[in-house]
Amino acid sequence: MIKKHIKRRSTDPHRMARIYYIFTIMVFVVINCISLLFVNFVFLNYQENLTLLVRKTLTPVYPASMLLAVIAVSFFLLPFIKRHGLELTESRKKRLLTVPVIVGLFNLTAVLFAFIYAGFFFFVKPEIHTSHMVSYIVTAMLLGFIPTISIMVVLDCAGRFWFVPYFFRSSSLNSFCSIFSFSLRKKSVLLLIVLHILPVAVYISTLFGSVQISSNSKTVTMIIITSVLFFIFSILLLTLFIRQIRIPVLKLARMNQKISRGKYSNKLPISSDDEIAFLTETANDAAVSLHEKELIEDTFGGSVDPKVREFLLKGNLKPEGEQNNATLLVADIHDFRKITSFMEADLVVSYLNCFFDRMSSLVESNGGLINKYVGDALLSVYGTPMVDENHVTRTLETAISMRENLVYLNRELAENNLPALEFGTGIHTGEVVTGNVGSKARMPYTVIGEPVSIVSRMQNLTTMYHVPVLLTGATYDLLENKEAFHIRYIDCVRIPESEEPIRVYELFDSDKEKHKRYKKRYLEDFDEAMAYYQDSEFEKALNKFEYCRKELPWDYISAMYVKRCSKLIEKAPSNWNAVAIINR
C-alpha cells in the first residue's frame, strides 16, 4: 500500500520527503511499543517486587524518552517536513542516507536513558537481591539494542527500495559517504550483535539473576567460560563469513573503478561457486565485452559483422599494415550542397544520419566494413581484414540493395518534411594497403592506395554518364557469376588517378523494371555498337546507337554515343584507341 501511495505521489519531491518523514516516525513508534511490551514480558520471570518496580518506574519514563527522541528526529528531518520547505539540495538529501544510523542512535540513547533511570531506584530497595539488580541492568541495556537495530534495518530496507532511488536518480551515492553511512561493515556489526552478543549476554544475565545458580560459584564459572568460548567461536565464524562477502565486493568495486577509467585487463579470480562467484564472473565478462567493443570502436568506428568481430578478436588483425586485394564501394549524395543550402544545421545532420544509418546497415549485413564517412559520402571495404573469396559479389549485392532501399529512405525523409535524395555508387577492386593509421591517441583501421582514388572517381562519373552504379573492369573481371547480374560495358577512360585506362561498366539491376527489361533486350545491339565504336567503324556504330536510342529513348548512354560518333565521322582521329580522357 505504501509503495502504491509513493508511486501515486512521486511527482512532488517535497511530498515524497514528507511521506518519508511520516514513515520514519511510524516505524520508530511501532517498534518501540512492541519493544516495551517485550521488556515487560521478560521481567515477569523475576521476583514480584522487582517486576512491579520495573513497571512502575519504566512505564512512564519510556514514553517520555521516546517523545524526546521523536522531537530530535523531527529536527533532524526538518528540511523534509515543511510544506514549502528548503530546497532539496544534494547536501540536504544526504541526510536521507544517514537516517537509519542517526535515528537508531537517537532511539538507543532514549532507551538506555529510560532503563538507567528505572535501574536507579533499585539502589534504594534493600529487599531486592544484588544479583537481580545487576541482571536487570545488563538485560535492560542489551534489550535496548533490539528496537534500535530493528529501526535501522527497517529504515534501511525502505530507503533502499522506495526512497533513496527516487531522490538520487542521477547522483553518485559514493560522494555522500560519511561516518553515519549504513555501510556493509556496520551491518556486519549489527548482525554480530543480534545473532551472538545479545542472546549470549541475555542468557548469562538471566542465569546470574537466579539465586540458586549465583550461589554456586563453580556453576557460574562454568557458564561464563562456556559462554565466552561460544562467543569467541561465533565472532571468528562470523568474521570469516563477512570477509567472504566484503572482500570480493570491495574487489569488484575497485575493478569497476578501473573499468570506468578504461582499464579492462584486471580480471578477478573465481574461487567459489556461490552468488559472489556468479557476480564476479559476470563482471569479468562485462570487462571483456567492453574491451572488445572499445577495440572495435577505436579500430573501425562502429559495429561490424559477427564473423568479422570474431576474426578480429582472435588477433588476426595486423595493425602495422599489410597489402590485400579488396573491393571498395563509395556512395555519395548528388547535389548535397544545393539540397541542404536552405536547411538549418540540425536538419542537415538528421538528413545525413538517415542516409548513413540505412546504407551502413546494408553494408554490414553483406559482410562489408564502413571504413569512413567523408562529408556526404561513405567508403566501405570488402575482402579485408577478413579474406572473402566472394567479396566482389557481396559488393555488387550491397549496391543493388542500396538502390532498392532508396525508395524507402525517400519515403522516410518525406514523412519528416525533408527533400528526396539521389546518390551515385562507384565500385573498384584492387590491391590496397590496410592498417591502423593515425595518431597515438587514435589509430583507426583504414585503407589507402590508388584504388581508393579510383573508386571515388567512379562515383563522380555516375553524374557524367547519368547512371546510378558504375564498376571498373578490374571488378568485372573478378566477378565469377556474371550471369547473375545485369551489367553492360559503357566506356574506357583515362583518369588522373590511374596510369592505365580503366574500363567502365554499368550495373543496372536496380533500374526500373521496364528500363531493365529493355536494356537487357537490346544489350546485344548495344554491345555490337560498342564493338564498332572501338574498331573505329563510326558509321556502323552510329546506326546501331541510333537504333538503341530509338528503342531506349530514356537511355543517356546511347544518346551520348550518337553525338560522339557524329563528331568522329566529321573528323576521324589518326591514332584511335577508344579511350576517353577525363580531366575534371
C-alpha positions as CSV (number, residue, x, y, z in Angstrom):
1,M,0.0,0.0,0.0
2,I,2.8,2.4,0.9
3,K,4.6,1.5,-2.4
4,K,1.4,2.4,-4.4
5,H,1.0,5.6,-2.5
6,I,4.6,6.5,-3.3
7,K,4.1,5.8,-7.0
8,R,1.0,8.0,-7.0
9,R,2.7,10.9,-5.2
10,S,6.1,10.7,-6.9
11,T,5.6,13.9,-8.9
12,D,6.3,16.2,-6.0
13,P,9.7,15.8,-4.2
14,H,8.6,17.7,-1.1
15,R,5.5,15.4,-0.8
16,M,7.8,12.4,-1.1
17,A,10.0,13.8,1.6
18,R,7.1,14.3,4.0
19,I,6.0,10.7,3.2
20,Y,9.5,9.6,4.2
21,Y,9.3,11.6,7.5
22,I,5.9,10.1,8.4
23,F,7.1,6.6,7.6
24,T,10.2,7.1,9.8
25,I,8.1,8.3,12.8
26,M,5.6,5.4,12.3
27,V,8.4,2.8,12.3
28,F,10.0,4.5,15.3
29,V,6.8,4.5,17.4
30,V,5.5,1.0,16.4
31,I,8.8,-0.8,17.1
32,N,9.3,0.9,20.5
33,C,5.7,0.0,21.5
34,I,6.4,-3.6,20.7
35,S,9.8,-3.4,22.5
36,L,8.1,-2.0,25.7
37,L,5.7,-5.0,25.7
38,F,8.6,-7.4,25.1
39,V,10.6,-5.9,28.0
40,N,7.6,-6.2,30.4
41,F,7.3,-9.9,29.4
42,V,11.0,-10.6,30.0
43,F,10.8,-9.3,33.6
44,L,7.8,-11.4,34.5
45,N,10.3,-14.2,35.4
46,Y,12.0,-12.1,38.1
47,Q,10.8,-11.5,41.7
48,E,7.4,-10.0,42.0
49,N,8.6,-6.9,43.8
50,L,11.2,-6.4,41.0
51,T,8.6,-6.8,38.3
52,L,6.3,-4.2,40.0
53,L,9.2,-1.8,40.4
54,V,10.2,-2.2,36.7
55,R,6.6,-1.5,35.6
56,K,6.2,1.4,38.0
57,T,9.4,3.2,37.0
58,L,9.9,2.2,33.4
59,T,6.3,2.6,32.0
60,P,6.1,6.4,32.5
61,V,9.7,7.2,31.6
62,Y,9.9,5.1,28.5
63,P,7.2,7.0,26.5
64,A,8.7,10.3,27.7
65,S,12.1,9.3,26.4
66,M,10.6,8.2,23.1
67,L,8.8,11.5,22.7
68,L,12.1,13.3,23.1
69,A,13.6,11.0,20.5
70,V,10.7,11.8,18.1
71,I,11.3,15.5,18.6
72,A,15.0,15.0,17.9
73,V,14.2,13.0,14.7
74,S,11.8,15.7,13.6
75,F,14.5,18.4,13.9
76,F,16.9,16.2,12.0
77,L,14.4,15.8,9.2
78,L,13.3,19.4,9.3
79,P,14.0,20.2,5.6
80,F,11.7,17.4,4.7
81,I,8.8,18.3,6.9
82,K,8.0,21.9,5.8
83,R,5.2,22.2,3.3
84,H,7.2,24.8,1.4
85,G,10.5,23.8,2.8
86,L,14.0,24.2,2.0
87,E,15.3,23.4,-1.5
88,L,16.3,19.7,-1.6
89,T,19.9,20.3,-2.5
90,E,22.4,17.4,-2.7
91,S,23.8,18.2,0.7
92,R,20.4,18.1,2.3
93,K,19.4,14.9,0.5
94,K,22.5,13.4,2.0
95,R,20.5,13.2,5.3
96,L,18.3,10.6,3.8
97,L,21.3,8.2,3.6
98,T,22.2,8.7,7.2
99,V,18.6,8.4,8.6
100,P,18.9,4.7,9.6
101,V,22.0,5.3,11.7
102,I,21.0,8.7,13.2
103,V,17.5,7.6,14.1
104,G,18.9,4.4,15.6
105,L,21.4,6.4,17.7
106,F,18.5,8.7,18.9
107,N,16.5,5.6,19.8
108,L,19.4,3.9,21.6
109,T,20.1,7.0,23.7
110,A,16.4,7.3,24.7
111,V,16.1,3.6,25.6
112,L,19.2,3.4,27.7
113,F,18.2,6.6,29.5
114,A,14.9,5.0,30.4
115,F,16.4,1.8,31.6
116,I,19.2,3.6,33.6
117,Y,16.6,5.9,35.2
118,A,14.5,2.9,36.2
119,G,17.5,1.0,37.5
120,F,18.5,3.9,39.8
121,F,15.6,3.0,42.1
122,F,17.0,-0.4,42.7
123,F,19.7,1.0,44.9
124,V,17.2,2.3,47.4
125,K,15.4,-1.1,47.7
126,P,17.4,-3.3,50.1
127,E,14.9,-6.2,49.8
128,I,15.9,-6.7,46.1
129,H,18.8,-9.2,45.7
130,T,22.0,-7.7,44.3
131,S,22.2,-10.4,41.6
132,H,18.8,-9.3,40.4
133,M,19.8,-5.7,40.2
134,V,22.9,-6.5,38.2
135,S,20.9,-8.8,36.0
136,Y,18.3,-6.2,35.4
137,I,20.8,-3.5,34.4
138,V,22.7,-5.8,32.0
139,T,19.5,-7.2,30.5
140,A,17.9,-3.8,30.1
141,M,20.9,-2.3,28.4
142,L,21.1,-5.2,26.0
143,L,17.4,-5.1,25.3
144,G,17.8,-1.5,24.3
145,F,19.7,-2.7,21.2
146,I,16.7,-4.7,19.9
147,P,14.4,-1.8,18.9
148,T,17.5,0.2,17.8
149,I,18.7,-2.5,15.4
150,S,15.1,-3.2,14.2
151,I,14.6,0.5,13.4
152,M,17.9,0.7,11.5
153,V,17.2,-2.4,9.4
154,V,13.6,-1.4,8.5
155,L,14.5,2.2,7.6
156,D,17.5,1.0,5.5
157,C,15.3,-1.5,3.6
158,A,12.6,1.0,3.0
159,G,15.1,3.6,1.9
160,R,16.9,1.2,-0.4
161,F,13.7,0.1,-2.2
162,W,11.4,3.1,-2.2
163,F,13.0,6.5,-1.2
164,V,16.7,6.6,-2.0
165,P,16.3,5.7,-5.7
166,Y,13.8,8.5,-6.1
167,F,15.9,11.2,-4.6
168,F,19.2,10.1,-6.1
169,R,18.2,9.2,-9.7
170,S,21.2,10.8,-11.2
171,S,23.6,11.3,-8.3
172,S,26.7,9.3,-7.3
173,L,26.0,7.9,-3.8
174,N,29.7,7.3,-3.2
175,S,30.2,11.0,-3.0
176,F,28.0,11.1,0.1
177,C,29.8,8.6,2.2
178,S,30.2,9.6,5.9
179,I,30.7,8.0,9.3
180,F,26.9,7.8,9.6
181,S,26.5,5.8,6.4
182,F,25.0,2.4,6.9
183,S,27.9,0.6,5.4
184,L,28.4,-3.2,5.0
185,R,30.8,-3.1,7.9
186,K,28.2,-1.5,10.2
187,K,25.6,-4.1,9.1
188,S,28.1,-6.9,9.9
189,V,28.5,-5.5,13.4
190,L,24.7,-5.4,13.8
191,L,24.5,-8.9,12.6
192,L,27.1,-10.0,15.2
193,I,25.2,-8.2,18.0
194,V,21.8,-9.7,17.0
195,L,22.9,-13.3,16.4
196,H,25.6,-13.7,19.1
197,I,26.2,-11.0,21.6
198,L,22.6,-10.3,22.6
199,P,21.5,-14.0,23.0
200,V,24.6,-14.9,25.0
201,A,24.5,-11.8,27.2
202,V,20.8,-12.1,28.0
203,Y,21.3,-15.8,28.8
204,I,24.2,-15.1,31.2
205,S,22.5,-12.2,32.9
206,T,19.3,-14.3,33.4
207,L,21.2,-17.2,34.9
208,F,23.2,-14.8,37.0
209,G,19.9,-13.4,38.3
210,S,18.9,-16.8,39.6
211,V,19.7,-17.1,43.3
212,Q,20.2,-20.9,43.1
213,I,22.8,-20.6,40.3
214,S,24.5,-17.5,41.6
215,S,25.2,-19.2,44.9
216,N,27.2,-21.9,43.2
217,S,30.5,-20.4,42.1
218,K,31.6,-23.4,40.1
219,T,28.4,-23.4,38.1
220,V,28.7,-19.7,37.4
221,T,32.3,-20.1,36.4
222,M,31.4,-22.9,34.1
223,I,28.6,-20.9,32.5
224,I,30.8,-17.9,32.0
225,I,33.7,-19.9,30.4
226,T,31.3,-21.8,28.1
227,S,29.6,-18.6,27.0
228,V,32.9,-16.8,26.4
229,L,34.2,-19.7,24.3
230,F,31.0,-19.8,22.4
231,F,31.1,-16.1,21.9
232,I,34.8,-16.2,20.6
233,F,33.9,-19.0,18.3
234,S,30.9,-17.1,17.0
235,I,33.0,-14.0,16.3
236,L,35.6,-16.0,14.4
237,L,32.9,-17.7,12.3
238,L,31.0,-14.6,11.5
239,T,34.2,-12.7,10.8
240,L,35.2,-15.3,8.2
241,F,31.7,-15.3,6.7
242,I,31.7,-11.5,6.4
243,R,35.2,-11.4,4.9
244,Q,34.0,-13.8,2.2
245,I,31.4,-11.2,1.2
246,R,33.0,-7.9,1.9
247,I,36.5,-8.5,0.4
248,P,35.1,-9.7,-3.0
249,V,32.6,-6.8,-3.0
250,L,35.5,-4.3,-2.5
251,K,37.5,-6.0,-5.2
252,L,34.5,-5.7,-7.6
253,A,34.2,-2.0,-6.6
254,R,37.9,-1.4,-7.4
255,M,37.6,-3.3,-10.6
256,N,34.6,-1.2,-11.7
257,Q,36.6,1.9,-10.9
258,K,39.4,0.7,-13.2
259,I,36.8,-0.2,-15.9
260,S,35.4,3.4,-15.7
261,R,38.9,4.6,-16.4
262,G,39.3,2.4,-19.4
263,K,41.4,-0.4,-17.8
264,Y,39.9,-3.7,-18.7
265,S,42.8,-6.2,-18.2
266,N,42.4,-6.8,-14.4
267,K,40.2,-9.9,-14.2
268,L,39.2,-11.2,-10.8
269,P,39.9,-14.8,-9.9
270,I,36.8,-17.0,-9.3
271,S,37.3,-19.1,-6.1
272,S,33.8,-20.4,-5.3
273,D,30.5,-21.4,-6.8
274,D,28.1,-19.1,-4.9
275,E,26.4,-15.9,-5.9
276,I,29.5,-13.8,-5.3
277,A,31.3,-16.0,-7.9
278,F,28.5,-15.5,-10.3
279,L,28.7,-11.8,-9.8
280,T,32.5,-11.9,-10.3
281,E,32.2,-13.9,-13.5
282,T,29.6,-11.5,-14.8
283,A,31.9,-8.6,-14.1
284,N,34.8,-10.3,-15.8
285,D,32.6,-11.0,-18.9
286,A,31.4,-7.4,-18.9
287,A,35.0,-6.1,-18.8
288,V,35.9,-8.4,-21.7
289,S,32.9,-7.3,-23.7
290,L,33.6,-3.6,-23.0
291,H,37.2,-4.1,-24.0
292,E,36.2,-5.8,-27.3
293,K,33.6,-3.1,-28.0
294,E,36.2,-0.3,-27.4
295,L,38.8,-2.1,-29.5
296,I,36.3,-2.4,-32.5
297,E,35.1,1.2,-31.9
298,D,38.6,2.6,-31.9
299,T,39.6,0.4,-34.9
300,F,36.5,0.6,-37.1
301,G,34.4,3.4,-35.6
302,G,31.3,1.2,-35.2
303,S,29.7,-2.2,-35.2
304,V,30.8,-4.9,-37.5
305,D,29.5,-8.3,-38.7
306,P,29.7,-11.0,-36.1
307,K,32.0,-13.1,-38.3
308,V,34.4,-10.2,-38.7
309,R,34.2,-9.4,-35.0
310,E,35.2,-13.0,-34.2
311,F,38.0,-12.8,-36.7
312,L,39.4,-9.5,-35.2
313,L,39.2,-10.7,-31.6
314,K,41.3,-13.8,-32.4
315,G,44.2,-11.4,-33.1
316,N,44.3,-11.8,-36.9
317,L,44.4,-8.0,-37.5
318,K,47.9,-6.7,-38.3
319,P,47.9,-3.0,-37.1
320,E,51.3,-2.4,-38.6
321,G,49.9,-2.7,-42.1
322,E,49.5,-5.3,-44.9
323,Q,48.6,-5.5,-48.5
324,N,45.3,-7.1,-49.5
325,N,43.1,-7.4,-52.6
326,A,39.8,-5.8,-51.7
327,T,36.7,-4.3,-53.3
328,L,35.8,-0.8,-52.4
329,L,32.4,0.9,-52.6
330,V,31.8,4.7,-52.4
331,A,28.2,6.1,-52.1
332,D,27.8,9.9,-52.4
333,I,24.7,12.1,-52.3
334,H,24.2,14.1,-55.5
335,D,23.8,17.9,-55.2
336,F,24.1,17.7,-51.4
337,R,25.2,21.3,-51.0
338,K,22.3,22.5,-53.2
339,I,19.7,20.4,-51.4
340,T,20.8,21.4,-47.9
341,S,21.5,25.1,-48.5
342,F,18.1,26.1,-47.1
343,M,18.3,23.7,-44.1
344,E,19.2,24.5,-40.5
345,A,22.3,22.7,-39.1
346,D,20.2,20.2,-37.1
347,L,18.2,19.2,-40.2
348,V,21.4,18.8,-42.2
349,V,22.7,16.4,-39.6
350,S,19.4,14.5,-39.4
351,Y,19.3,14.3,-43.2
352,L,22.8,12.8,-43.3
353,N,22.2,10.4,-40.5
354,C,19.1,9.0,-42.2
355,F,21.1,8.2,-45.3
356,F,24.2,6.8,-43.4
357,D,22.2,4.8,-41.0
358,R,20.2,2.9,-43.7
359,M,23.1,2.4,-46.1
360,S,25.6,1.4,-43.4
361,S,23.3,-1.4,-42.1
362,L,23.1,-2.7,-45.7
363,V,26.9,-2.7,-45.9
364,E,27.4,-4.5,-42.7
365,S,24.6,-7.1,-43.4
366,N,26.6,-8.0,-46.6
367,G,29.9,-8.5,-44.8
368,G,31.4,-5.2,-45.5
369,L,33.1,-2.7,-43.2
370,I,32.4,1.0,-43.1
371,N,35.9,2.5,-43.4
372,K,35.0,6.1,-43.1
373,Y,32.4,8.8,-43.6
374,V,33.6,11.8,-45.6
375,G,31.2,14.7,-45.8
376,D,28.1,13.3,-47.5
377,A,29.9,10.1,-48.8
378,L,30.7,6.8,-47.2
379,L,33.5,4.4,-48.1
380,S,33.1,0.7,-47.4
381,V,35.5,-2.2,-48.0
382,Y,35.0,-5.9,-48.7
383,G,37.6,-8.7,-48.5
384,T,39.7,-7.2,-45.8
385,P,40.6,-7.5,-43.0
386,M,38.9,-10.9,-43.2
387,V,39.6,-12.6,-46.5
388,D,36.4,-13.3,-48.5
389,E,36.5,-15.0,-51.9
390,N,33.1,-13.6,-52.8
391,H,33.9,-10.0,-51.9
392,V,33.1,-8.8,-55.4
393,T,29.7,-10.4,-55.4
394,R,28.9,-9.1,-52.0
395,T,29.8,-5.6,-53.0
396,L,27.5,-5.7,-56.1
397,E,24.7,-7.1,-53.9
398,T,25.2,-4.2,-51.5
399,A,25.0,-1.7,-54.3
400,I,21.7,-3.2,-55.5
401,S,20.3,-3.3,-52.0
402,M,21.2,0.4,-51.6
403,R,19.3,1.3,-54.7
404,E,16.3,-0.7,-53.7
405,N,16.2,0.8,-50.3
406,L,16.4,4.3,-51.7
407,V,12.6,4.2,-52.2
408,Y,12.0,3.6,-48.5
409,L,14.6,6.1,-47.5
410,N,13.0,8.9,-49.5
411,R,9.6,7.9,-48.1
412,E,11.0,8.3,-44.6
413,L,12.5,11.7,-45.5
414,A,9.2,12.8,-46.9
415,E,7.4,11.9,-43.6
416,N,9.9,14.2,-41.9
417,N,9.4,17.0,-44.4
418,L,12.8,16.5,-45.9
419,P,13.6,16.5,-49.6
420,A,14.2,13.3,-51.5
421,L,17.8,12.4,-52.4
422,E,19.7,10.7,-55.1
423,F,23.2,9.2,-54.9
424,G,25.8,7.6,-57.1
425,T,27.8,4.5,-56.3
426,G,31.3,3.6,-57.5
427,I,32.9,0.2,-57.2
428,H,36.5,-0.8,-57.8
429,T,38.8,-3.8,-56.9
430,G,42.5,-3.6,-56.4
431,E,45.5,-4.0,-54.1
432,V,45.1,-1.7,-51.1
433,V,47.3,-1.1,-48.0
434,T,45.4,-1.7,-44.8
435,G,46.4,-0.9,-41.2
436,N,45.9,1.3,-38.2
437,V,46.7,4.9,-39.3
438,G,46.6,8.0,-37.2
439,S,48.0,9.5,-34.0
440,K,48.9,7.7,-30.8
441,A,45.6,8.8,-29.3
442,R,43.5,7.3,-32.1
443,M,44.6,5.0,-34.8
444,P,41.6,3.7,-36.8
445,Y,41.8,0.9,-39.3
446,T,41.8,2.3,-42.8
447,V,42.6,1.5,-46.4
448,I,44.9,3.6,-48.6
449,G,46.3,3.4,-52.1
450,E,45.4,4.1,-55.7
451,P,42.1,2.0,-55.6
452,V,40.7,4.5,-53.1
453,S,41.2,7.4,-55.5
454,I,39.9,5.3,-58.5
455,V,36.6,4.2,-56.7
456,S,36.0,7.8,-55.7
457,R,36.4,8.8,-59.4
458,M,34.0,6.1,-60.5
459,Q,31.4,7.6,-58.2
460,N,31.9,11.0,-59.7
461,L,31.5,9.6,-63.2
462,T,27.9,8.4,-62.3
463,T,26.8,12.0,-62.8
464,M,28.6,12.3,-66.2
465,Y,27.0,9.1,-67.5
466,H,23.7,9.6,-65.7
467,V,23.7,6.1,-64.2
468,P,23.4,5.2,-60.5
469,V,26.1,2.5,-60.3
470,L,29.4,2.1,-62.0
471,L,32.1,-0.5,-61.6
472,T,35.6,-0.9,-63.1
473,G,36.9,-3.6,-65.4
474,A,39.1,-4.9,-62.5
475,T,35.9,-5.6,-60.6
476,Y,34.1,-7.1,-63.6
477,D,36.9,-9.5,-64.4
478,L,36.9,-10.9,-60.9
479,L,33.2,-11.4,-60.8
480,E,32.6,-15.2,-61.1
481,N,28.8,-15.3,-61.6
482,K,28.4,-12.6,-64.2
483,E,25.2,-14.0,-65.5
484,A,23.6,-13.3,-62.1
485,F,23.8,-9.6,-62.6
486,H,22.8,-7.2,-65.4
487,I,25.9,-5.4,-66.5
488,R,27.0,-3.6,-69.7
489,Y,30.2,-2.1,-70.8
490,I,29.8,1.6,-71.5
491,D,33.3,3.2,-71.9
492,C,37.0,3.2,-71.4
493,V,38.5,6.2,-69.7
494,R,41.8,7.6,-68.7
495,I,41.7,9.4,-65.3
496,P,44.4,11.3,-63.4
497,E,44.3,8.8,-60.6
498,S,45.5,5.9,-62.8
499,E,48.3,5.4,-65.3
500,E,46.4,2.8,-67.3
501,P,43.0,3.2,-69.0
502,I,40.1,1.9,-67.0
503,R,37.1,0.1,-68.4
504,V,33.8,1.3,-67.1
505,Y,30.7,-0.9,-66.6
506,E,27.1,0.0,-65.7
507,L,25.2,-2.2,-63.1
508,F,21.5,-1.8,-64.0
509,D,19.9,-4.4,-61.8
510,S,18.3,-1.6,-59.7
511,D,16.8,0.2,-62.7
512,K,13.0,0.4,-63.1
513,E,11.6,-2.9,-64.2
514,K,10.7,-1.6,-67.7
515,H,14.1,0.0,-68.3
516,K,15.9,-3.0,-67.1
517,R,13.9,-5.3,-69.4
518,Y,14.5,-3.1,-72.4
519,K,18.2,-2.7,-71.7
520,K,18.5,-6.5,-71.4
521,R,16.6,-7.0,-74.7
522,Y,18.8,-4.6,-76.7
523,L,22.0,-5.5,-74.9
524,E,23.4,-7.4,-77.8
525,D,22.7,-4.4,-80.1
526,F,24.4,-2.1,-77.7
527,D,27.4,-4.4,-77.3
528,E,27.7,-4.6,-81.1
529,A,27.6,-0.8,-81.4
530,M,30.4,-0.6,-78.8
531,A,32.5,-3.1,-80.8
532,Y,32.1,-1.0,-83.9
533,Y,33.0,2.1,-81.9
534,Q,36.2,0.6,-80.6
535,D,37.2,-0.6,-84.1
536,S,36.7,3.0,-85.4
537,E,33.8,1.9,-87.6
538,F,31.9,5.0,-86.6
539,E,29.2,4.9,-89.3
540,K,28.2,1.4,-88.3
541,A,28.4,2.3,-84.7
542,L,26.2,5.4,-85.3
543,N,23.5,3.4,-86.9
544,K,23.4,0.9,-84.1
545,F,23.4,3.6,-81.4
546,E,20.6,5.4,-83.2
547,Y,18.6,2.2,-83.2
548,C,19.3,1.8,-79.5
549,R,18.3,5.4,-78.8
550,K,15.1,4.9,-80.7
551,E,14.2,1.8,-78.7
552,L,15.6,3.2,-75.5
553,P,14.7,6.9,-75.6
554,W,15.5,7.4,-71.9
555,D,19.0,5.9,-72.2
556,Y,21.5,8.7,-71.9
557,I,24.5,6.4,-72.9
558,S,23.0,5.7,-76.3
559,A,22.3,9.3,-76.9
560,M,25.9,10.2,-75.8
561,Y,27.4,7.8,-78.3
562,V,25.2,9.1,-81.1
563,K,26.8,12.6,-80.5
564,R,30.3,11.1,-80.2
565,C,30.1,9.1,-83.4
566,S,28.7,12.1,-85.3
567,K,31.7,14.2,-84.3
568,L,34.1,11.4,-85.1
569,I,32.7,10.9,-88.5
570,E,33.2,14.6,-89.3
571,K,36.8,14.4,-88.0
572,A,38.3,11.0,-87.5
573,P,41.4,10.8,-85.2
574,S,44.7,9.5,-86.6
575,N,45.6,7.4,-83.5
576,W,42.3,6.0,-82.3
577,N,42.3,3.9,-79.1
578,A,38.7,4.3,-78.0
579,V,39.8,5.9,-74.6
580,A,38.0,8.9,-73.3
581,I,40.2,11.3,-71.3
582,I,38.6,12.6,-68.1
583,N,40.3,15.6,-66.6
584,R,37.6,17.0,-64.4
